[in-house]
Amino acid sequence: MYSDDINAITSDALFGTAMVGFIIFLTLLGLICYIFLAIGLMKMAENLGISNAWLAWIPIGNYYIMGELVTSKMKDNGGKYALWAAILTFLISWIPILGGIITIAFAVFGCVLYYWIFEKYSENPVLHLILTILIPPYAAFALFALRNRKPMY
């Protein structure tokens, strides 16, 4: 009778410990990815002479940097367009149906931004984009790896 209770408690404790460990692992992975992404974007921005490269460290501000990196593709206002798209998506995402649609549209816009950045800095942008879509942390490490390359256009 008591052994069943002890086994149940042990099983619950083991499961709880595993869940806490998993949450800590995901948090550390997210933090590492964020640091690599910010360093990569900031260095790319500095290399192109983009002012306020430090915005790469601010969650919505990093979209400004991404837009500025590919501003020639967006009629020379890429940073402003990307920043406003990020802000509006954040604000509208709380509206039940419209928010979901806008969030999906912004995800597609983000993929386009990544593609343009990969196109500018690598020989195989399609592969980088596919890996970014399938393995989201890949983008952070790819941008970090490409940070010192000369832009192709």
FENZI-V273590 format. One record per residue. N is the residue number from 0. OMEGA is omega in whole degrees, -180 to 180 (* if undefined). Layout:
n,omega
N,OMEGA
N,OMEGA
//
This chain:
n,omega
0,-179
1,-179
2,177
3,178
4,-180
5,178
6,179
7,179
8,179
9,180
10,179
11,180
12,179
13,178
14,179
15,178
16,179
17,180
18,178
19,177
20,179
21,179
22,177
23,179
24,-179
25,178
26,178
27,178
28,178
29,179
30,179
31,179
32,-180
33,179
34,180
35,179
36,-178
37,178
38,-180
39,-180
40,-179
41,-180
42,177
43,180
44,178
45,-180
46,179
47,179
48,178
49,180
50,-180
51,180
52,180
53,178
54,177
55,-179
56,-179
57,-173
58,180
59,178
60,-180
61,174
62,174
63,-180
64,179
65,178
66,179
67,178
68,-178
69,-175
70,179
71,178
72,-174
73,177
74,174
75,174
76,-174
77,-179
78,-180
79,180
80,-178
81,179
82,180
83,177
84,179
85,-180
86,-179
87,177
88,178
89,-178
90,-176
91,-175
92,-180
93,179
94,-169
95,-174
96,180
97,180
98,178
99,180
100,180
101,180
102,177
103,179
104,179
105,176
106,176
107,177
108,177
109,178
110,177
111,177
112,178
113,180
114,-180
115,178
116,178
117,179
118,-178
119,-172
120,-178
121,-180
122,-176
123,-176
124,-179
125,179
126,179
127,-180
128,179
129,179
130,177
131,180
132,-177
133,-177
134,-173
135,178
136,-179
137,-176
138,-179
139,-178
140,178
141,179
142,176
143,-179
144,-177
145,-169
146,-177
147,179
148,175
149,178
150,-179
151,176
152,*
//
